[in-house]
Amino acid sequence: MRDRKLKLKRVVQSRAEAAGLLESAGDAVLIERGRPRWLLMACPCGCREEIPINLDARSGPAWRLYRNPKFGLTVFPSIWRDTGCGSHFIIWRGTIILFGHGLEEFRSPGREAETVALSKLVRQRWPMTGYVPFVDIADLLGEIPWDVLEACRYLVRVGFLIEGLGKQRGRFSRA
């Protein structure tokens, strides 16, 4: 797994304005007309392909964009190219986490105190029974899904939650 910074070059109104701005792996341009429409980025693996990421649900399946002036952009869910290089990565708090062939565990270094604090909120809101997708709890709390996933996995390590296996991965239940 490799990490690199997402380099947001500019916010523009059209794809034509983005031409020539993606010079290096991880460069990105946000196309916004009244609302975020697309995140256009140079593939983080270095293959030099441009990846258009739809952010407008009115145009079909879309990724969610979270903006934070302190931490940068987050995109949910992961981006997994099914053509070309086949890269699989997430954009979390301005960092691109590029995965290998399997989905390794990931943690945001230096955020342990924030993760513990968020895990307390997650624990308070967790339903009594059943497996629940972490994204549902993130939506309930108004938090970034990757942050909530990290908090859920912390709660697994301390014995409060268990994570499903196989197709239930990413769903958690009280231990």
N, CA and C of each residue as an Amber inpcrd file, in Angstrom:
protein
   525
   0.8630000  -1.1650000   0.0000000   0.0000000   0.0000000   0.0000000
   0.9140000   1.2330000   0.0000000   0.6280000   2.1680000  -0.8880000
   1.4150000   3.3920000  -0.9640000   0.5000000   4.5870000  -0.7550000
   1.0410000   5.6140000  -0.0900000   0.2890000   6.8510000   0.1400000
   0.9530000   7.9830000  -0.6220000   0.1380000   8.9080000  -1.0810000
   0.6550000  10.1460000  -1.6620000  -0.4050000  11.2100000  -1.4940000
   0.0100000  12.4350000  -1.5140000  -0.9150000  13.5560000  -1.3570000
  -1.7070000  13.7780000  -2.6400000  -2.9790000  14.0720000  -2.4830000
  -3.8050000  14.5360000  -3.5870000  -3.4430000  16.0000000  -3.8060000
  -3.1240000  16.3540000  -5.0210000  -2.7470000  17.7360000  -5.3200000
  -3.8790000  18.3830000  -6.1120000  -4.7500000  19.1050000  -5.4130000
  -5.8530000  19.7980000  -6.0760000  -5.2800000  21.0330000  -6.7600000
  -5.2250000  20.9860000  -8.0870000  -4.6100000  22.0520000  -8.8680000
  -5.5060000  23.2800000  -8.9810000  -6.8000000  23.0300000  -9.1590000
  -7.6980000  24.1630000  -9.3710000  -9.1420000  23.6740000  -9.3270000
 -10.0480000  24.6080000  -9.0480000 -11.4880000  24.3830000  -9.1900000
 -11.9090000  25.1460000 -10.4400000 -12.5330000  24.4360000 -11.3860000
 -12.9310000  25.0390000 -12.6610000 -14.4050000  24.7500000 -12.9150000
 -14.9470000  25.3620000 -13.9610000 -16.3590000  25.1600000 -14.2840000
 -16.5920000  24.1620000 -15.4040000 -15.5640000  23.8380000 -16.1810000
 -15.7590000  22.8990000 -17.2890000 -14.5390000  22.0060000 -17.4610000
 -14.7640000  20.8960000 -18.1230000 -13.6650000  19.9610000 -18.3670000
 -12.6150000  20.5990000 -19.2870000 -13.0500000  21.4450000 -20.1930000
 -12.1140000  22.1200000 -21.0880000 -11.1100000  22.9520000 -20.2960000
 -11.5440000  23.5720000 -19.2100000 -10.6430000  24.3760000 -18.3710000
  -9.6290000  23.5060000 -17.6280000  -9.9060000  22.2180000 -17.5170000
  -9.0130000  21.3070000 -16.8040000  -7.8660000  20.8220000 -17.6910000
  -7.9890000  21.0200000 -19.0000000  -6.9890000  20.5220000 -19.9420000
  -5.5970000  21.0260000 -19.5770000  -4.6530000  20.1080000 -19.5290000
  -3.2590000  20.4510000 -19.2770000  -2.8800000  20.6590000 -17.8230000
  -3.8340000  20.5680000 -16.9020000  -3.5330000  20.7990000 -15.4930000
  -3.0570000  19.5450000 -14.7620000  -3.3250000  18.3820000 -15.3360000
  -2.9500000  17.1300000 -14.6800000  -1.5830000  16.6870000 -15.2000000
  -0.5510000  17.0590000 -14.4790000   0.8100000  16.7990000 -14.9350000
   1.4480000  15.5830000 -14.2810000   1.1050000  15.3270000 -13.0140000
   1.7620000  14.2600000 -12.2550000   0.7240000  13.3670000 -11.5930000
   1.1440000  12.1460000 -11.2640000   0.2740000  11.2170000 -10.5530000
  -0.2750000  11.8760000  -9.2960000  -1.5920000  11.8240000  -9.1220000
  -2.2290000  12.4110000  -7.9460000  -2.6910000  13.8400000  -8.1220000
  -2.3830000  14.4540000  -9.2690000  -2.9220000  15.7900000  -9.5600000
  -4.4200000  15.6730000  -9.7860000  -5.1840000  16.6820000  -9.3750000
  -6.6400000  16.6420000  -9.5280000  -7.1810000  18.0370000  -9.8090000
  -8.3160000  18.0450000 -10.4980000  -9.0610000  19.2700000 -10.7800000
 -10.5070000  18.9910000 -10.4140000 -11.1020000  19.8950000  -9.6580000
 -12.5090000  19.7790000  -9.2820000 -13.3220000  20.6140000 -10.2590000
 -14.2810000  19.9630000 -10.9230000 -15.1690000  20.6580000 -11.8470000
 -16.4680000  20.9080000 -11.1000000 -16.7960000  22.2040000 -10.9890000
 -17.9170000  22.6050000 -10.1450000 -18.7130000  23.7040000 -10.8540000
 -19.9980000  23.4420000 -11.0150000 -20.9260000  24.4460000 -11.5310000
 -22.1170000  24.4710000 -10.5850000 -22.0250000  25.3200000  -9.5740000
 -23.0810000  25.3750000  -8.5700000 -22.9670000  24.2880000  -7.5240000
 -22.4430000  23.1730000  -7.8980000 -22.1990000  22.0230000  -7.0190000
 -21.0660000  21.2050000  -7.6380000 -20.4120000  20.3830000  -6.8560000
 -19.3540000  19.5400000  -7.4320000 -19.9330000  18.5920000  -8.4770000
 -19.3180000  18.5600000  -9.6480000 -19.7800000  17.6770000 -10.7280000
 -18.8240000  16.5140000 -10.9530000 -17.5380000  16.8190000 -11.0790000
 -16.5290000  15.8020000 -11.3780000 -15.2460000  16.1180000 -10.6280000
 -14.5350000  15.0880000 -10.2540000 -13.1510000  15.2070000  -9.8410000
 -12.3700000  14.4990000 -10.9420000 -11.5690000  15.2400000 -11.6560000
 -10.7410000  14.6880000 -12.7210000  -9.3360000  14.5830000 -12.1690000
  -8.7570000  13.3840000 -12.2480000  -7.4260000  13.2340000 -11.6580000
  -6.5270000  12.3570000 -12.5070000  -5.2350000  12.5790000 -12.3410000
  -4.2270000  11.7240000 -12.9590000  -4.0960000  10.4920000 -12.0730000
  -4.1720000   9.3200000 -12.6810000  -4.1250000   8.0790000 -11.9050000
  -2.9230000   8.0910000 -10.9650000  -3.1420000   7.7580000  -9.6950000
  -2.0560000   7.8120000  -8.7190000  -0.9750000   6.7520000  -8.9200000
  -1.2320000   5.7440000  -9.7620000  -0.2090000   4.7140000  -9.9760000
   0.9010000   5.2010000 -10.8920000   0.6600000   6.3090000 -11.6100000
   1.6720000   6.8420000 -12.5140000   1.5030000   6.4060000 -13.9510000
   0.4100000   5.7200000 -14.2830000   0.1920000   5.2440000 -15.6530000
  -0.1600000   6.3680000 -16.6300000  -0.3930000   7.5740000 -16.1120000
  -0.6740000   8.7850000 -16.8890000  -2.0860000   8.8450000 -17.4630000
  -2.9570000   7.9440000 -17.0390000  -4.3600000   7.9920000 -17.4550000
  -5.1070000   9.0270000 -16.6170000  -6.0940000   9.6750000 -17.2300000
  -6.9760000  10.5780000 -16.4960000  -8.1860000   9.7870000 -16.0180000
  -8.5580000   9.9920000 -14.7730000  -9.7030000   9.2910000 -14.1920000
 -10.7910000  10.3170000 -13.8830000 -11.9370000  10.2270000 -14.5650000
 -13.0540000  11.1030000 -14.2190000 -13.8940000  10.4420000 -13.1260000
 -14.1260000  11.1510000 -12.0320000 -14.8970000  10.6220000 -10.9090000
 -16.1710000  11.4540000 -10.8000000 -17.3120000  10.8250000 -11.0870000
 -18.5950000  11.5260000 -11.0580000 -18.9940000  11.8370000  -9.6170000
 -19.2900000  13.1110000  -9.3560000 -19.7200000  13.5450000  -8.0180000
 -21.1750000  13.9910000  -8.0030000 -21.8440000  13.9150000  -9.1430000
 -23.2130000  14.4190000  -9.2910000 -24.1750000  13.2490000  -9.4940000
 -24.9150000  12.8860000  -8.4490000 -25.8180000  11.7310000  -8.4990000
 -26.9080000  11.8890000  -9.5580000 -27.1570000  13.1040000 -10.0170000
 -28.1530000  13.2940000 -11.0720000 -27.6680000  12.7310000 -12.4040000
 -26.3620000  12.4500000 -12.5050000 -25.7700000  11.9170000 -13.7410000
 -25.5100000  10.4220000 -13.6620000 -26.0540000   9.7570000 -12.6690000
 -25.8400000   8.3130000 -12.5080000 -25.1080000   8.0250000 -11.2150000
 -24.6060000   6.7980000 -11.0750000 -23.8960000   6.4490000  -9.8390000
 -22.7650000   7.4430000  -9.5780000 -22.6860000   7.9110000  -8.3320000
 -21.7270000   8.9560000  -8.0180000 -21.0100000   8.6780000  -6.7070000
 -19.8140000   9.2120000  -6.6160000 -19.0510000   9.1860000  -5.3880000
 -19.4600000  10.3770000  -4.5360000 -19.2290000  10.2710000  -3.2530000
 -19.4830000  11.3870000  -2.3340000 -18.1890000  12.1640000  -2.1430000
 -18.3250000  13.4750000  -2.1100000 -17.1760000  14.3430000  -1.8640000
 -17.3610000  15.0250000  -0.5210000 -16.3310000  14.9650000   0.3060000
 -16.2980000  15.6490000   1.5970000 -15.1420000  16.6310000   1.5320000
 -15.3960000  17.8900000   1.9130000 -14.3530000  18.9180000   1.8830000
 -14.1010000  19.4350000   3.2840000 -12.8320000  19.5740000   3.6070000
 -12.4410000  20.1370000   4.8830000 -11.2340000  21.0230000   4.6350000
 -11.3320000  22.3330000   4.9490000 -10.2100000  23.2320000   4.6680000
  -8.9070000  22.8110000   5.3560000  -9.0180000  22.1730000   6.5170000
  -7.8260000  21.7520000   7.2610000  -7.2330000  20.4550000   6.7220000
  -8.1120000  19.4800000   6.3890000  -7.6430000  18.1460000   6.0200000
  -7.6810000  17.8520000   4.5270000  -8.3650000  18.6540000   3.7380000
  -8.4230000  18.4030000   2.3040000  -9.6540000  17.6180000   1.8960000
  -9.5910000  17.0400000   0.7100000 -10.7280000  16.3300000   0.1360000
 -10.7410000  14.8640000   0.5370000 -11.9670000  14.3360000   0.6680000
 -12.1950000  12.9100000   0.8590000 -13.2410000  12.4900000  -0.1550000
 -13.0590000  11.3190000  -0.7530000 -14.0220000  10.7630000  -1.6980000
 -14.4320000   9.3870000  -1.1850000 -15.7130000   9.1020000  -1.2630000
 -16.2290000   7.7950000  -0.8310000 -17.2170000   7.3000000  -1.8660000
 -17.2150000   6.0230000  -2.2320000 -16.3380000   4.9360000  -1.7690000
 -14.9900000   4.9590000  -2.4970000 -14.2930000   3.8260000  -2.4420000
 -12.9930000   3.7340000  -3.1000000 -13.1690000   3.8210000  -4.6140000
 -12.0820000   4.1120000  -5.2900000 -12.0460000   4.1390000  -6.7510000
 -11.2720000   2.9060000  -7.1770000 -11.9060000   2.0840000  -8.0020000
 -11.2680000   0.8520000  -8.4620000 -11.4280000   0.8030000  -9.9640000
 -10.3430000   1.0230000 -10.6860000 -10.3750000   1.0360000 -12.1490000
 -10.5320000  -0.3880000 -12.6560000 -11.5480000  -0.6090000 -13.4690000
 -11.7570000  -1.9540000 -14.0270000 -11.1680000  -2.0650000 -15.4310000
 -10.4600000  -1.0270000 -15.8740000  -9.7470000  -1.0530000 -17.1480000
  -8.3390000  -0.5250000 -16.9080000  -7.5450000  -0.5470000 -17.9420000
  -6.1950000   0.0170000 -17.8420000  -5.3740000  -0.6430000 -16.7560000
  -4.8060000   0.1580000 -15.8860000  -3.8820000  -0.3380000 -14.8590000
  -4.5680000  -1.1170000 -13.7430000  -5.8850000  -0.9490000 -13.5700000
  -6.6160000  -1.6550000 -12.5200000  -6.3680000  -1.1100000 -11.1200000
  -5.8740000   0.1080000 -11.0030000  -5.5950000   0.6950000  -9.6870000
  -6.8230000   0.7050000  -8.7810000  -6.5770000   0.5410000  -7.5050000
  -7.6140000   0.6060000  -6.4780000  -7.0820000   1.5200000  -5.3800000
  -7.8500000   2.5590000  -5.0410000  -7.3680000   3.5170000  -4.0660000
  -8.5320000   4.2520000  -3.4220000  -8.2060000   4.8930000  -2.2970000
  -9.1590000   5.7960000  -1.6720000  -8.5000000   7.1680000  -1.5770000
  -9.3450000   8.1770000  -1.4860000  -8.8950000   9.5390000  -1.2280000
  -9.4900000   9.8960000   0.1260000  -8.6130000  10.0860000   1.1060000
  -9.0510000  10.2940000   2.4860000  -8.2330000  11.4140000   3.1000000
  -8.9120000  12.5050000   3.4260000  -8.2850000  13.6420000   4.0960000
  -7.0750000  14.1570000   3.3200000  -7.2490000  14.2790000   1.9930000
  -6.1990000  14.8240000   1.1470000  -5.0750000  13.8700000   0.8150000
  -5.1940000  12.6170000   1.2250000  -4.1770000  11.6090000   0.9440000
  -4.7810000  10.5230000   0.0690000  -4.0110000  10.0690000  -0.9060000
  -4.4110000   8.9420000  -1.7540000  -3.7530000   7.7010000  -1.1800000
  -4.5640000   6.7150000  -0.8480000  -4.0350000   5.4400000  -0.3530000
  -4.2510000   4.4370000  -1.4740000  -3.1610000   4.0300000  -2.1110000
  -3.1820000   3.1320000  -3.2550000  -2.9500000   1.7140000  -2.7610000
  -3.9100000   0.8310000  -3.0220000  -3.8470000  -0.5440000  -2.5460000
  -3.1730000  -1.4460000  -3.5680000  -2.7040000  -2.5890000  -3.0620000
  -2.1650000  -3.6260000  -3.9400000  -3.3150000  -4.4560000  -4.4840000
  -3.0920000  -5.7120000  -4.7360000  -4.1300000  -6.5590000  -5.3260000
  -5.2260000  -6.9440000  -4.3470000  -4.9230000  -6.9850000  -3.0610000
  -5.9350000  -7.2700000  -2.0490000  -6.1980000  -6.0150000  -1.2400000
  -7.3210000  -5.9700000  -0.5760000  -7.6660000  -4.7890000   0.2160000
  -7.0320000  -4.9200000   1.5940000  -5.8980000  -4.2650000   1.7650000
  -5.2170000  -4.2920000   3.0510000  -5.9600000  -3.3960000   4.0330000
  -5.6800000  -3.6010000   5.3090000  -6.1940000  -2.6950000   6.3310000
  -5.5010000  -1.3510000   6.1710000  -6.1690000  -0.3160000   6.5450000
  -5.5360000   0.9960000   6.5060000  -5.8980000   1.7570000   7.7610000
  -4.9800000   2.6110000   8.1540000  -5.1940000   3.4980000   9.2920000
  -4.5900000   4.8420000   8.9400000  -5.1780000   5.8760000   9.4790000
  -4.6640000   7.2230000   9.2730000  -3.6900000   7.5330000  10.3990000
  -2.3950000   7.5780000  10.1070000  -1.4130000   7.7930000  11.1760000
  -1.6020000   9.1430000  11.8590000  -1.3570000   9.1550000  13.1650000
  -1.4350000  10.3900000  13.9210000  -2.8420000  10.8020000  14.3070000
  -3.8410000   9.9440000  14.0590000  -5.2250000  10.2850000  14.3660000
  -5.8000000   9.4150000  15.4770000  -4.9600000   8.8100000  16.2560000
  -5.4440000   7.8800000  17.2700000  -6.4320000   8.5420000  18.2290000
  -6.1290000   9.7400000  18.7260000  -7.0230000  10.4250000  19.6780000
  -8.3660000  10.7470000  19.0230000  -8.3370000  11.1890000  17.7600000
  -9.5900000  11.4720000  17.0440000 -10.4000000  10.1970000  16.8290000
  -9.7070000   9.1010000  16.5190000 -10.3960000   7.8250000  16.3060000
 -11.0640000   7.3550000  17.5940000 -10.3770000   7.4600000  18.7060000
 -10.9470000   7.0560000  19.9970000 -12.1690000   7.9230000  20.3200000
 -12.0690000   9.2390000  20.0870000 -13.1960000  10.1350000  20.3630000
 -14.3890000   9.7900000  19.4740000 -14.1450000   9.5590000  18.1930000
 -15.2380000   9.1970000  17.2790000 -15.8150000   7.8350000  17.6480000
 -14.9670000   6.9170000  18.1030000 -15.4700000   5.5910000  18.4680000
 -16.4660000   5.6740000  19.6260000 -16.3240000   6.6630000  20.4910000
 -17.2910000   6.8440000  21.5830000 -18.6560000   7.2390000  21.0250000
 -18.6640000   8.1230000  20.0210000 -19.9350000   8.5030000  19.3760000
 -20.5470000   7.3190000  18.6380000 -19.7010000   6.5770000  17.9340000
 -20.1780000   5.3980000  17.1930000 -20.7850000   4.3990000  18.1650000
 -20.1110000   4.1580000  19.2590000 -20.5790000   3.1920000  20.2670000
 -21.9400000   3.6070000  20.8300000 -22.1230000   4.9140000  21.1010000
 -23.3930000   5.4020000  21.6480000 -24.5560000   5.1820000  20.6860000
 -24.3090000   5.2700000  19.3970000 -25.3730000   5.1900000  18.3940000
 -25.5500000   3.8030000  17.8040000 -24.7140000   2.8330000  18.2180000
 -24.7670000   1.5150000  17.5900000 -26.0380000   0.7740000  17.9960000
 -26.7610000   0.1920000  17.0290000 -27.9720000  -0.5670000  17.3580000
 -27.6420000  -1.8010000  18.2070000 -28.6330000  -2.2790000  18.9120000
 -28.4260000  -3.4080000  19.8200000 -28.2130000  -4.7280000  19.0890000
 -28.8380000  -4.9230000  17.9340000 -28.7380000  -6.2060000  17.2420000
 -28.4730000  -6.0020000  15.7540000 -27.9600000  -7.0530000  15.1400000
 -27.7850000  -7.0870000  13.6960000 -26.4830000  -6.4670000  13.2120000
 -26.1260000  -6.8390000  11.9770000 -24.9560000  -6.2810000  11.3130000
 -25.3680000  -5.0130000  10.5770000 -24.5850000  -3.9630000  10.7610000
 -24.8980000  -2.6530000  10.1880000 -23.7000000  -2.1870000   9.3660000
 -23.9220000  -1.6990000   8.1380000 -22.8100000  -1.1380000   7.3570000
 -22.2670000   0.1300000   8.0230000 -20.9550000   0.2500000   8.0540000
 -20.3340000   1.4220000   8.6870000 -20.8100000   2.7190000   8.0470000
 -21.1170000   2.6950000   6.7550000 -21.5400000   3.9200000   6.0740000
 -22.8850000   4.4090000   6.6120000 -23.7380000   3.4940000   7.0580000
 -25.0190000   3.9050000   7.6430000 -24.7940000   4.6980000   8.9330000
 -23.8360000   4.2660000   9.7290000 -23.5290000   4.9790000  10.9750000
 -22.8700000   6.3170000  10.6460000 -22.0070000   6.3340000   9.6270000
 -21.3820000   7.5980000   9.2040000 -22.4500000   8.6040000   8.7930000
 -23.4450000   8.1430000   8.0180000 -24.5260000   9.0320000   7.5980000
 -25.3230000   9.5340000   8.8040000 -25.5910000   8.6430000   9.7340000
 -26.3390000   9.0010000  10.9360000 -25.6120000  10.0820000  11.7510000
 -24.2940000   9.9770000  11.8110000 -23.4860000  10.9060000  12.5960000
 -23.0240000  12.1270000  11.7940000 -23.2100000  12.0910000  10.4620000
 -22.7190000  13.1860000   9.6280000 -21.1970000  13.2080000   9.5480000
 -20.5910000  12.0380000   9.5740000 -19.1280000  11.9120000   9.5720000
 -18.6440000  11.3150000   8.2610000 -17.3580000  11.4360000   8.0100000
 -16.7290000  10.8410000   6.8300000 -16.7190000   9.3240000   7.0090000
 -17.2210000   8.5750000   6.0190000 -17.2740000   7.1110000   6.1670000
 -15.9330000   6.4630000   6.4920000 -14.8360000   6.9210000   5.8800000
 -13.5350000   6.2990000   6.1910000 -13.1710000   6.5000000   7.6550000
 -13.5070000   7.6520000   8.2310000 -13.2420000   7.8890000   9.6510000
 -14.0440000   6.9220000  10.5130000 -15.3050000   6.7030000  10.1370000
 -16.1650000   5.7910000  10.9030000 -15.6850000   4.3480000  10.7520000
 -15.2310000   3.9700000   9.5610000 -14.6780000   2.6250000   9.3910000
 -13.4760000   2.4290000  10.3060000 -12.6140000   3.4140000  10.3660000
 -11.4570000   3.3290000  11.2520000 -11.9130000   3.2020000  12.7130000
 -12.9350000   3.9630000  13.1080000 -13.4640000   3.8820000  14.4790000
 -14.0850000   2.5090000  14.7400000 -14.8040000   1.9690000  13.7610000
 -15.4080000   0.6360000  13.9290000 -14.3330000  -0.4280000  14.1060000
 -13.2710000  -0.3330000  13.3220000 -12.2020000  -1.3280000  13.4500000
 -11.4640000  -1.1650000  14.7780000 -11.3840000   0.0480000  15.2950000
 -10.8500000   0.2560000  16.6420000 -11.7560000  -0.4540000  17.6510000
 -13.0800000  -0.3090000  17.4810000 -14.0310000  -0.9550000  18.3940000
 -13.9820000  -2.4790000  18.2870000 -13.5750000  -3.0060000  17.1450000
 -13.3380000  -4.4520000  17.0210000 -12.1200000  -4.8260000  17.8680000
 -11.0500000  -4.0350000  17.7500000  -9.8210000  -4.3420000  18.5010000
 -10.0370000  -4.3090000  20.0090000 -10.9640000  -3.4560000  20.4990000
 -11.1970000  -3.3820000  21.9460000 -12.3460000  -4.2910000  22.3870000
 -12.9220000  -5.0500000  21.4500000 -13.9080000  -6.0620000  21.8070000
 -15.3590000  -5.6170000  21.8470000 -15.6830000  -4.4060000  21.4080000
 -17.0760000  -3.9470000  21.4230000 -17.8470000  -4.4100000  20.1930000
 -17.2000000  -4.4230000  19.0290000 -17.8550000  -4.8390000  17.7840000
 -17.1420000  -6.0480000  17.1920000 -17.8400000  -6.7270000  16.2910000
 -17.2250000  -7.7440000  15.4330000 -17.5590000  -7.3660000  13.9950000
 -16.6200000  -7.6550000  13.0980000 -16.8370000  -7.3460000  11.6850000
 -17.2230000  -8.6210000  10.9550000 -18.1520000  -8.4650000  10.0270000
 -18.5610000  -9.5930000   9.2110000 -17.4300000 -10.0800000   8.3170000
 -17.5820000 -11.2730000   7.8030000 -16.5800000 -11.8820000   6.9330000
 -17.1230000 -11.9660000   5.5120000 -16.2310000 -12.0860000   4.5530000
 -16.6420000 -12.2470000   3.1540000 -17.4780000 -11.0820000   2.6760000
 -18.6720000 -11.3890000   2.1960000 -19.5530000 -10.3380000   1.6840000
 -20.1040000  -9.4440000   2.7920000 -19.9350000  -9.8520000   4.0480000
 -20.3730000  -9.0410000   5.1830000 -19.2740000  -8.1020000   5.6850000
 -18.1090000  -8.1350000   5.0230000 -17.0100000  -7.2380000   5.4110000
 -17.5010000  -5.7960000   5.2780000 -17.1680000  -4.9540000   6.2630000
 -17.6390000  -3.5780000   6.2730000 -18.9640000  -3.4160000   7.0190000
 -19.5060000  -4.5340000   7.4780000 -20.7040000  -4.5340000   8.3330000
 -20.2640000  -4.9960000   9.6970000 -20.8260000  -4.3630000  10.7120000
 -20.3860000  -4.6400000  12.0780000 -21.5910000  -4.9230000  12.9560000
 -21.3400000  -5.7030000  14.0100000 -22.3720000  -6.0270000  14.9930000
 -21.7370000  -5.9470000  16.3780000 -22.6040000  -5.7350000  17.3860000
 -22.0880000  -5.7740000  18.7590000 -21.5000000  -7.1610000  19.0300000
 -20.4260000  -7.1680000  19.7960000 -19.7590000  -8.4330000  20.1280000
 -20.5820000  -9.2150000  21.1210000
